[in-house]
Amino acid sequence: MDDISFISNQNRKECETCGKSFTPKISAYTLEKENGDKVYLCSFSCKEKYLEKDMPVKKCDFCGKNFRVVHNYQTLKIVKKEYFICSTECQGNFISEFKRAAREANGLNKATDSTRKIVVYTQKGGTGKTTTALNLSVALSYMGYKVLLVDGDPQGNISLSLKIEGLKNKKNLYHVFSEDTTVRESLYQYNKNLDLILSDQALAAVNINLAKYEDISTRHKVFSNKLKSIENNYDYIIMDCSPALSVLNQNLLYASDEILIPVSCDYLSFATVEKVMATIKEVEIYYKHKIEILGIVPTFYMSNTNISRRILRDLQNQYGMATVLSPIKDRVDIKTAALKGVAVVLNPKLKGYHDYQDLAQAISAKKRLKDLKKLKDN
């Protein structure tokens, strides 16, 4: 025991920064001077302080804090100009703001470099599809994203849910499909970050018009082609569909890159998911267009009932934990919000607020994770 203690004492060194006596165990905390002498440091913070001693003091170009440049990431060179950043957090924020300014200089007032086109679709009614599309869109817009919400259901429930009136002479989705109306002419601004393309019962006639389309090999591309003129102005384009397999819905599916599938916690809705998966596969096979499954959203979930718990468990078992997102609970406030003409995500006091905020956060986080993976792959 005495021999071990002796050897241990022989290996102890004095920290160059704080003077503490310690036994070096992490090689990264042992530095070598130009003359070959070794410098021993007991911790990461002591190493930072040691390295900072002779480094120049700079002002952070994002937060304004004075700091000493120690790491390579703290110096950014963009378009032949050098910037100094004090932390990884400031680095991320600085790059985001720099990109935003560049986009605005090119006339693009949006938060990201890309546009995510998400269709909210299922083939069964009463699943909370429109409520999900609406609250997701509003939540993302309040997170700072530029969002376009397209009401692809002839019932026109988006305008009903928001109590939007005076639309008699306003161009809507029907006119985009049936006339020479551009998508831009049909836009309705809900807030500074959220635009809407609304619908009414006239939209039902679009299926008849498309069925008569001269070139049946391209009739599924009508909306996608029209959308191209404005899609780069948005971070998110979210399309709400009617619960049917129609030519109109084929257009919305073809115009999207991702699909969000609401599933109410009942057996019939659960059984419909398989049909939706088959439809996605058909779009890929016949139209050569791949749609990524963004997630399955269990709705009208009641944790105190066996059927809700079973449906949630069966969804997770069949489609995977990563695919099934956090459930939207069955809340009275969600149902009554539409009567008041507001989105539930606008009022933290309403039950259901956190469910849809969490959904919006989860969907935006999936994008960040994919971008991070791309950076690592490159």
C-alpha positions as a Markdown table, in Angstrom:
| # | Residue | x | y | z |
|---|---|---|---|---|
| 1 | Met | 0.0 | 0.0 | 0.0 |
| 2 | Asp | 2.9 | 2.3 | 0.8 |
| 3 | Asp | 4.6 | 1.5 | -2.5 |
| 4 | Ile | 1.4 | 2.4 | -4.4 |
| 5 | Ser | 1.0 | 5.6 | -2.5 |
| 6 | Phe | 4.7 | 6.5 | -3.3 |
| 7 | Ile | 4.2 | 5.8 | -7.0 |
| 8 | Ser | 1.1 | 7.9 | -7.0 |
| 9 | Asn | 2.8 | 10.8 | -5.4 |
| 10 | Gln | 5.7 | 10.6 | -7.8 |
| 11 | Asn | 3.2 | 11.0 | -10.7 |
| 12 | Arg | 1.5 | 14.1 | -9.3 |
| 13 | Lys | 2.0 | 17.4 | -11.1 |
| 14 | Glu | 1.1 | 21.0 | -10.3 |
| 15 | Cys | -1.5 | 22.7 | -12.6 |
| 16 | Glu | 0.1 | 25.6 | -14.5 |
| 17 | Thr | -3.0 | 27.7 | -14.1 |
| 18 | Cys | -4.4 | 27.2 | -10.6 |
| 19 | Gly | -1.4 | 25.6 | -8.8 |
| 20 | Lys | -3.5 | 22.5 | -7.7 |
| 21 | Ser | -1.6 | 19.2 | -7.2 |
| 22 | Phe | -3.1 | 16.4 | -9.3 |
| 23 | Thr | -2.4 | 13.2 | -11.1 |
| 24 | Pro | -2.6 | 13.7 | -14.9 |
| 25 | Lys | -5.0 | 11.3 | -16.5 |
| 26 | Ile | -6.2 | 13.1 | -19.7 |
| 27 | Ser | -3.5 | 13.6 | -22.3 |
| 28 | Ala | -5.5 | 16.5 | -23.9 |
| 29 | Tyr | -4.7 | 18.5 | -20.7 |
| 30 | Thr | -1.0 | 18.1 | -21.1 |
| 31 | Leu | 0.6 | 20.6 | -23.5 |
| 32 | Glu | 4.1 | 20.9 | -24.9 |
| 33 | Lys | 6.0 | 24.2 | -25.2 |
| 34 | Glu | 8.2 | 25.0 | -28.2 |
| 35 | Asn | 11.3 | 24.1 | -26.1 |
| 36 | Gly | 10.0 | 20.6 | -25.3 |
| 37 | Asp | 8.9 | 21.4 | -21.7 |
| 38 | Lys | 5.5 | 20.0 | -20.7 |
| 39 | Val | 2.7 | 22.0 | -19.2 |
| 40 | Tyr | 0.2 | 20.2 | -17.0 |
| 41 | Leu | -3.3 | 21.4 | -16.6 |
| 42 | Cys | -5.9 | 19.9 | -14.2 |
| 43 | Ser | -9.1 | 20.7 | -16.1 |
| 44 | Phe | -10.7 | 22.0 | -19.3 |
| 45 | Ser | -11.3 | 25.4 | -17.7 |
| 46 | Cys | -7.7 | 25.7 | -16.6 |
| 47 | Lys | -6.6 | 24.7 | -20.1 |
| 48 | Glu | -8.8 | 27.4 | -21.6 |
| 49 | Lys | -7.4 | 30.0 | -19.2 |
| 50 | Tyr | -3.8 | 29.0 | -20.0 |
| 51 | Leu | -4.4 | 29.1 | -23.8 |
| 52 | Glu | -6.1 | 32.5 | -23.5 |
| 53 | Lys | -3.1 | 34.2 | -21.8 |
| 54 | Asp | -1.3 | 35.3 | -24.9 |
| 55 | Met | -4.3 | 35.4 | -27.2 |
| 56 | Pro | -5.6 | 38.7 | -28.7 |
| 57 | Val | -8.8 | 40.1 | -27.3 |
| 58 | Lys | -11.6 | 40.5 | -29.8 |
| 59 | Lys | -15.2 | 41.6 | -29.8 |
| 60 | Cys | -17.8 | 39.1 | -30.7 |
| 61 | Asp | -19.5 | 40.1 | -33.9 |
| 62 | Phe | -22.9 | 38.7 | -32.7 |
| 63 | Cys | -23.3 | 39.5 | -29.0 |
| 64 | Gly | -20.6 | 42.2 | -28.6 |
| 65 | Lys | -18.8 | 40.4 | -25.7 |
| 66 | Asn | -15.0 | 40.8 | -25.4 |
| 67 | Phe | -13.2 | 37.5 | -25.5 |
| 68 | Arg | -9.8 | 35.9 | -26.3 |
| 69 | Val | -9.7 | 33.9 | -29.5 |
| 70 | Val | -8.6 | 30.3 | -28.6 |
| 71 | His | -10.4 | 28.0 | -31.1 |
| 72 | Asn | -10.5 | 27.9 | -34.9 |
| 73 | Tyr | -14.3 | 28.1 | -34.9 |
| 74 | Gln | -14.1 | 31.5 | -33.2 |
| 75 | Thr | -12.8 | 33.0 | -36.4 |
| 76 | Leu | -15.1 | 33.0 | -39.5 |
| 77 | Lys | -14.0 | 34.0 | -42.9 |
| 78 | Ile | -17.0 | 34.9 | -45.2 |
| 79 | Val | -16.6 | 36.5 | -48.6 |
| 80 | Lys | -13.0 | 37.5 | -47.8 |
| 81 | Lys | -14.0 | 39.2 | -44.5 |
| 82 | Glu | -13.0 | 38.0 | -41.1 |
| 83 | Tyr | -15.5 | 37.8 | -38.2 |
| 84 | Phe | -14.9 | 36.9 | -34.5 |
| 85 | Ile | -17.5 | 34.7 | -32.6 |
| 86 | Cys | -17.2 | 34.0 | -28.9 |
| 87 | Ser | -19.1 | 30.7 | -28.7 |
| 88 | Thr | -20.8 | 28.0 | -30.7 |
| 89 | Glu | -24.2 | 29.4 | -29.8 |
| 90 | Cys | -23.2 | 32.8 | -31.2 |
| 91 | Gln | -21.7 | 31.1 | -34.2 |
| 92 | Gly | -25.0 | 29.4 | -35.1 |
| 93 | Asn | -27.0 | 32.6 | -34.6 |
| 94 | Phe | -24.5 | 34.7 | -36.5 |
| 95 | Ile | -24.5 | 32.3 | -39.5 |
| 96 | Ser | -28.4 | 32.2 | -39.5 |
| 97 | Glu | -28.6 | 36.0 | -39.4 |
| 98 | Phe | -26.0 | 36.3 | -42.1 |
| 99 | Lys | -27.9 | 33.9 | -44.4 |
| 100 | Arg | -31.2 | 35.7 | -43.6 |
| 101 | Ala | -29.6 | 39.0 | -44.6 |
| 102 | Ala | -28.3 | 37.5 | -47.8 |
| 103 | Arg | -31.8 | 36.0 | -48.6 |
| 104 | Glu | -33.5 | 39.4 | -47.9 |
| 105 | Ala | -30.9 | 41.1 | -50.2 |
| 106 | Asn | -32.2 | 38.7 | -52.9 |
| 107 | Gly | -35.8 | 39.5 | -52.1 |
| 108 | Leu | -36.4 | 36.3 | -50.0 |
| 109 | Asn | -37.8 | 37.2 | -46.6 |
| 110 | Lys | -37.7 | 33.7 | -45.0 |
| 111 | Ala | -35.9 | 31.9 | -42.2 |
| 112 | Thr | -34.3 | 28.9 | -44.0 |
| 113 | Asp | -32.6 | 28.1 | -47.3 |
| 114 | Ser | -35.2 | 25.5 | -48.4 |
| 115 | Thr | -38.9 | 25.0 | -48.7 |
| 116 | Arg | -40.6 | 22.1 | -47.0 |
| 117 | Lys | -43.8 | 21.0 | -48.7 |
| 118 | Ile | -46.0 | 19.0 | -46.3 |
| 119 | Val | -49.3 | 17.4 | -47.1 |
| 120 | Val | -51.7 | 16.6 | -44.2 |
| 121 | Tyr | -53.6 | 13.7 | -45.5 |
| 122 | Thr | -55.7 | 10.6 | -44.6 |
| 123 | Gln | -58.6 | 8.9 | -46.2 |
| 124 | Lys | -60.9 | 9.0 | -43.2 |
| 125 | Gly | -62.8 | 12.0 | -42.0 |
| 126 | Gly | -63.1 | 13.2 | -38.4 |
| 127 | Thr | -59.4 | 12.7 | -37.6 |
| 128 | Gly | -58.6 | 16.3 | -36.7 |
| 129 | Lys | -56.8 | 16.8 | -40.0 |
| 130 | Thr | -57.8 | 20.4 | -40.7 |
| 131 | Thr | -57.3 | 21.4 | -37.0 |
| 132 | Thr | -53.8 | 19.8 | -37.2 |
| 133 | Ala | -52.9 | 21.6 | -40.4 |
| 134 | Leu | -54.2 | 24.9 | -39.1 |
| 135 | Asn | -52.5 | 24.9 | -35.7 |
| 136 | Leu | -49.3 | 23.6 | -37.1 |
| 137 | Ser | -49.1 | 26.4 | -39.6 |
| 138 | Val | -49.9 | 29.1 | -37.1 |
| 139 | Ala | -47.4 | 27.7 | -34.6 |
| 140 | Leu | -44.6 | 27.6 | -37.2 |
| 141 | Ser | -45.4 | 31.2 | -38.3 |
| 142 | Tyr | -45.1 | 32.4 | -34.7 |
| 143 | Met | -41.7 | 30.6 | -34.5 |
| 144 | Gly | -40.5 | 33.0 | -37.2 |
| 145 | Tyr | -41.0 | 30.8 | -40.3 |
| 146 | Lys | -42.7 | 32.0 | -43.5 |
| 147 | Val | -45.7 | 29.6 | -44.0 |
| 148 | Leu | -48.2 | 29.1 | -46.7 |
| 149 | Leu | -51.3 | 27.0 | -45.7 |
| 150 | Val | -53.4 | 25.6 | -48.6 |
| 151 | Asp | -57.0 | 24.6 | -47.9 |
| 152 | Gly | -57.5 | 21.7 | -50.3 |
| 153 | Asp | -60.8 | 20.6 | -48.9 |
| 154 | Pro | -64.1 | 21.8 | -50.6 |
| 155 | Gln | -65.7 | 22.2 | -47.2 |
| 156 | Gly | -63.5 | 25.3 | -46.7 |
| 157 | Asn | -62.9 | 24.6 | -43.0 |
| 158 | Ile | -59.8 | 26.8 | -42.7 |
| 159 | Ser | -61.7 | 30.0 | -43.4 |
| 160 | Leu | -64.6 | 28.7 | -41.1 |
| 161 | Ser | -62.1 | 27.9 | -38.3 |
| 162 | Leu | -60.6 | 31.4 | -38.5 |
| 163 | Lys | -63.9 | 33.2 | -39.0 |
| 164 | Ile | -62.6 | 34.8 | -42.2 |
| 165 | Glu | -65.4 | 36.6 | -43.9 |
| 166 | Gly | -65.8 | 38.9 | -46.9 |
| 167 | Leu | -64.3 | 36.4 | -49.4 |
| 168 | Lys | -67.0 | 36.6 | -52.0 |
| 169 | Asn | -64.8 | 38.3 | -54.6 |
| 170 | Lys | -61.6 | 36.8 | -53.5 |
| 171 | Lys | -59.7 | 34.3 | -55.7 |
| 172 | Asn | -59.2 | 30.9 | -54.1 |
| 173 | Leu | -57.9 | 27.5 | -54.9 |
| 174 | Tyr | -60.7 | 26.7 | -57.3 |
| 175 | His | -59.7 | 29.7 | -59.5 |
| 176 | Val | -56.0 | 28.5 | -59.4 |
| 177 | Phe | -57.1 | 25.2 | -60.9 |
| 178 | Ser | -59.8 | 26.3 | -63.2 |
| 179 | Glu | -58.7 | 29.7 | -64.5 |
| 180 | Asp | -55.5 | 31.5 | -65.5 |
| 181 | Thr | -55.4 | 32.8 | -61.9 |
| 182 | Thr | -51.8 | 32.7 | -60.4 |
| 183 | Val | -51.1 | 31.3 | -56.9 |
| 184 | Arg | -50.0 | 34.8 | -55.9 |
| 185 | Glu | -53.4 | 36.3 | -56.9 |
| 186 | Ser | -55.1 | 33.9 | -54.5 |
| 187 | Leu | -53.1 | 34.6 | -51.4 |
| 188 | Tyr | -54.7 | 35.8 | -48.2 |
| 189 | Gln | -52.5 | 37.2 | -45.5 |
| 190 | Tyr | -53.4 | 36.0 | -42.0 |
| 191 | Asn | -50.4 | 37.4 | -40.2 |
| 192 | Lys | -47.0 | 38.7 | -41.4 |
| 193 | Asn | -45.5 | 35.2 | -41.6 |
| 194 | Leu | -48.6 | 33.2 | -42.6 |
| 195 | Asp | -50.4 | 33.3 | -46.0 |
| 196 | Leu | -53.5 | 31.2 | -46.9 |
| 197 | Ile | -55.0 | 29.9 | -50.1 |
| 198 | Leu | -58.6 | 29.4 | -49.1 |
| 199 | Ser | -61.4 | 27.2 | -50.6 |
| 200 | Asp | -65.1 | 26.8 | -50.8 |
| 201 | Gln | -67.6 | 24.4 | -52.2 |
| 202 | Ala | -66.7 | 25.3 | -55.8 |
| 203 | Leu | -63.5 | 23.4 | -55.3 |
| 204 | Ala | -65.4 | 20.1 | -55.7 |
| 205 | Ala | -65.9 | 20.9 | -59.4 |
| 206 | Val | -62.1 | 20.8 | -59.8 |
| 207 | Asn | -62.2 | 16.9 | -59.7 |
| 208 | Ile | -64.6 | 17.0 | -62.7 |
| 209 | Asn | -62.5 | 19.5 | -64.6 |
| 210 | Leu | -59.3 | 17.5 | -64.0 |
| 211 | Ala | -61.0 | 14.3 | -65.0 |
| 212 | Lys | -61.7 | 15.9 | -68.4 |
| 213 | Tyr | -58.1 | 17.1 | -68.7 |
| 214 | Glu | -56.8 | 16.5 | -72.2 |
| 215 | Asp | -53.5 | 15.1 | -71.2 |
| 216 | Ile | -54.1 | 12.6 | -68.4 |
| 217 | Ser | -50.4 | 12.0 | -68.0 |
| 218 | Thr | -49.8 | 15.5 | -66.7 |
| 219 | Arg | -53.1 | 16.4 | -64.9 |
| 220 | His | -51.6 | 15.5 | -61.5 |
| 221 | Lys | -48.9 | 18.3 | -62.0 |
| 222 | Val | -51.3 | 21.2 | -62.4 |
| 223 | Phe | -50.9 | 22.6 | -58.9 |
| 224 | Ser | -47.2 | 21.7 | -58.6 |
| 225 | Asn | -46.4 | 23.7 | -61.7 |
| 226 | Lys | -48.4 | 26.7 | -60.5 |
| 227 | Leu | -46.8 | 26.5 | -57.1 |
| 228 | Lys | -43.3 | 26.9 | -58.4 |
| 229 | Ser | -43.7 | 30.6 | -59.0 |
| 230 | Ile | -43.9 | 31.4 | -55.3 |
| 231 | Glu | -42.7 | 28.3 | -53.3 |
| 232 | Asn | -39.2 | 29.7 | -52.7 |
| 233 | Asn | -40.8 | 32.6 | -50.7 |
| 234 | Tyr | -41.8 | 30.2 | -47.9 |
| 235 | Asp | -40.1 | 27.9 | -45.3 |
| 236 | Tyr | -43.1 | 25.7 | -45.1 |
| 237 | Ile | -46.0 | 25.0 | -47.5 |
| 238 | Ile | -48.6 | 23.0 | -45.7 |
| 239 | Met | -51.5 | 21.4 | -47.7 |
| 240 | Asp | -54.7 | 20.3 | -46.1 |
| 241 | Cys | -56.6 | 17.6 | -48.1 |
| 242 | Ser | -60.1 | 16.2 | -48.1 |
| 243 | Pro | -60.4 | 12.6 | -46.9 |
| 244 | Ala | -60.6 | 11.0 | -50.3 |
| 245 | Leu | -58.5 | 9.6 | -53.1 |
| 246 | Ser | -59.3 | 12.1 | -55.9 |
| 247 | Val | -57.5 | 13.8 | -58.7 |
| 248 | Leu | -57.4 | 17.0 | -56.6 |
| 249 | Asn | -55.7 | 15.2 | -53.8 |
| 250 | Gln | -53.3 | 13.6 | -56.3 |
| 251 | Asn | -52.3 | 17.1 | -57.3 |
| 252 | Leu | -51.6 | 18.0 | -53.6 |
| 253 | Leu | -49.7 | 14.8 | -53.0 |
| 254 | Tyr | -47.6 | 15.3 | -56.1 |
| 255 | Ala | -46.8 | 18.9 | -55.0 |
| 256 | Ser | -45.6 | 17.8 | -51.6 |
| 257 | Asp | -42.3 | 16.2 | -50.4 |
| 258 | Glu | -43.5 | 15.1 | -47.0 |
| 259 | Ile | -46.7 | 13.7 | -45.5 |
| 260 | Leu | -48.2 | 14.0 | -42.1 |
| 261 | Ile | -50.9 | 11.5 | -41.3 |
| 262 | Pro | -53.4 | 12.3 | -38.5 |
| 263 | Val | -55.0 | 9.2 | -37.0 |
| 264 | Ser | -57.8 | 9.5 | -34.5 |
| 265 | Cys | -57.6 | 6.9 | -31.7 |
| 266 | Asp | -60.2 | 4.5 | -33.1 |
| 267 | Tyr | -60.0 | 1.2 | -35.0 |
| 268 | Leu | -61.3 | 2.5 | -38.4 |
| 269 | Ser | -58.8 | 5.3 | -38.4 |
| 270 | Phe | -56.0 | 3.0 | -37.5 |
| 271 | Ala | -57.0 | 0.6 | -40.4 |
| 272 | Thr | -56.9 | 3.6 | -42.9 |
| 273 | Val | -53.2 | 4.2 | -42.3 |
| 274 | Glu | -52.3 | 1.1 | -44.4 |
| 275 | Lys | -54.4 | 2.6 | -47.3 |
| 276 | Val | -52.5 | 5.9 | -47.0 |
| 277 | Met | -49.2 | 4.0 | -47.1 |
| 278 | Ala | -50.4 | 2.2 | -50.3 |
| 279 | Thr | -51.4 | 5.6 | -51.9 |
| 280 | Ile | -47.9 | 7.0 | -51.1 |
| 281 | Lys | -46.4 | 4.0 | -52.8 |
| 282 | Glu | -48.7 | 4.4 | -55.9 |
| 283 | Val | -47.6 | 8.0 | -56.2 |
| 284 | Glu | -44.0 | 6.9 | -56.2 |
| 285 | Ile | -44.6 | 4.1 | -58.7 |
| 286 | Tyr | -46.9 | 5.8 | -61.2 |
| 287 | Tyr | -45.8 | 9.5 | -60.9 |
| 288 | Lys | -42.1 | 8.8 | -60.1 |
| 289 | His | -42.4 | 11.1 | -57.1 |
| 290 | Lys | -41.2 | 10.1 | -53.6 |
| 291 | Ile | -43.0 | 11.4 | -50.5 |
| 292 | Glu | -41.2 | 11.1 | -47.2 |
| 293 | Ile | -43.3 | 10.1 | -44.2 |
| 294 | Leu | -42.9 | 12.9 | -41.8 |
| 295 | Gly | -44.9 | 11.3 | -39.1 |
| 296 | Ile | -48.2 | 9.8 | -37.9 |
| 297 | Val | -50.0 | 12.0 | -35.4 |
| 298 | Pro | -52.4 | 10.2 | -33.0 |
| 299 | Thr | -55.4 | 12.6 | -32.4 |
| 300 | Phe | -58.3 | 12.6 | -29.9 |
| 301 | Tyr | -56.1 | 10.6 | -27.6 |
| 302 | Met | -57.5 | 9.9 | -24.1 |
| 303 | Ser | -54.9 | 8.4 | -21.8 |
| 304 | Asn | -57.6 | 7.0 | -19.4 |
| 305 | Thr | -59.2 | 4.8 | -22.1 |
| 306 | Asn | -58.0 | 1.3 | -23.2 |
| 307 | Ile | -58.7 | 1.9 | -26.8 |
| 308 | Ser | -56.5 | 5.1 | -27.0 |
| 309 | Arg | -53.6 | 3.3 | -25.3 |
| 310 | Arg | -54.0 | 0.3 | -27.6 |
| 311 | Ile | -54.2 | 2.3 | -30.8 |
| 312 | Leu | -51.1 | 4.3 | -29.8 |
| 313 | Arg | -49.2 | 1.1 | -28.9 |
| 314 | Asp | -50.3 | -0.6 | -32.2 |
| 315 | Leu | -49.2 | 2.4 | -34.2 |
| 316 | Gln | -45.8 | 2.4 | -32.6 |
| 317 | Asn | -45.4 | -1.4 | -33.0 |
| 318 | Gln | -46.4 | -1.4 | -36.7 |
| 319 | Tyr | -44.8 | 1.8 | -37.9 |
| 320 | Gly | -42.0 | 2.5 | -35.4 |
| 321 | Met | -41.5 | 4.8 | -32.4 |
| 322 | Ala | -39.7 | 7.4 | -34.5 |
| 323 | Thr | -42.6 | 7.6 | -37.0 |
| 324 | Val | -45.4 | 8.0 | -34.4 |
| 325 | Leu | -45.3 | 11.5 | -33.0 |
| 326 | Ser | -46.6 | 12.7 | -29.6 |
| 327 | Pro | -50.4 | 12.3 | -29.5 |
| 328 | Ile | -52.8 | 15.3 | -29.5 |
| 329 | Lys | -55.1 | 14.8 | -26.6 |
| 330 | Asp | -58.9 | 15.0 | -26.8 |
| 331 | Arg | -59.4 | 18.5 | -25.5 |
| 332 | Val | -62.6 | 20.5 | -25.3 |
| 333 | Asp | -60.6 | 23.7 | -25.9 |
| 334 | Ile | -59.4 | 22.5 | -29.3 |
| 335 | Lys | -62.9 | 21.9 | -30.4 |
| 336 | Thr | -64.3 | 25.3 | -29.1 |
| 337 | Ala | -61.3 | 27.3 | -30.4 |
| 338 | Ala | -62.8 | 27.1 | -33.9 |
| 339 | Leu | -66.1 | 28.4 | -32.7 |
| 340 | Lys | -64.2 | 31.5 | -31.5 |
| 341 | Gly | -62.3 | 31.8 | -34.7 |
| 342 | Val | -58.9 | 31.3 | -33.2 |
| 343 | Ala | -56.1 | 28.8 | -33.3 |
| 344 | Val | -55.5 | 27.0 | -30.0 |
| 345 | Val | -51.8 | 27.6 | -30.3 |
| 346 | Leu | -52.3 | 31.3 | -29.8 |
| 347 | Asn | -53.4 | 31.0 | -26.2 |
| 348 | Pro | -51.2 | 29.2 | -23.6 |
| 349 | Lys | -54.1 | 29.0 | -21.3 |
| 350 | Leu | -56.1 | 26.7 | -23.6 |
| 351 | Lys | -55.7 | 23.0 | -23.2 |
| 352 | Gly | -54.2 | 21.7 | -26.4 |
| 353 | Tyr | -51.8 | 24.6 | -26.8 |
| 354 | His | -48.8 | 22.6 | -25.7 |
| 355 | Asp | -49.7 | 19.6 | -27.8 |
| 356 | Tyr | -49.6 | 21.5 | -31.0 |
| 357 | Gln | -46.6 | 23.6 | -29.9 |
| 358 | Asp | -44.8 | 20.3 | -29.3 |
| 359 | Leu | -45.8 | 19.0 | -32.7 |
| 360 | Ala | -44.5 | 22.2 | -34.4 |
| 361 | Gln | -41.2 | 21.9 | -32.5 |
| 362 | Ala | -40.8 | 18.2 | -33.4 |
| 363 | Ile | -41.4 | 18.9 | -37.1 |
| 364 | Ser | -39.0 | 21.8 | -37.2 |
| 365 | Ala | -36.4 | 19.7 | -35.3 |
| 366 | Lys | -36.6 | 16.9 | -37.8 |
| 367 | Lys | -35.5 | 19.4 | -40.4 |
| 368 | Arg | -32.5 | 20.5 | -38.3 |
| 369 | Leu | -31.5 | 16.9 | -37.6 |
| 370 | Lys | -31.6 | 16.1 | -41.4 |
| 371 | Asp | -29.4 | 19.2 | -42.1 |
| 372 | Leu | -27.0 | 18.2 | -39.4 |
| 373 | Lys | -26.7 | 14.7 | -40.9 |
| 374 | Lys | -26.0 | 16.2 | -44.3 |
| 375 | Leu | -23.2 | 18.3 | -42.9 |
| 376 | Lys | -21.6 | 15.3 | -41.2 |
| 377 | Asp | -22.0 | 13.2 | -44.4 |
| 378 | Asn | -20.2 | 15.9 | -46.4 |
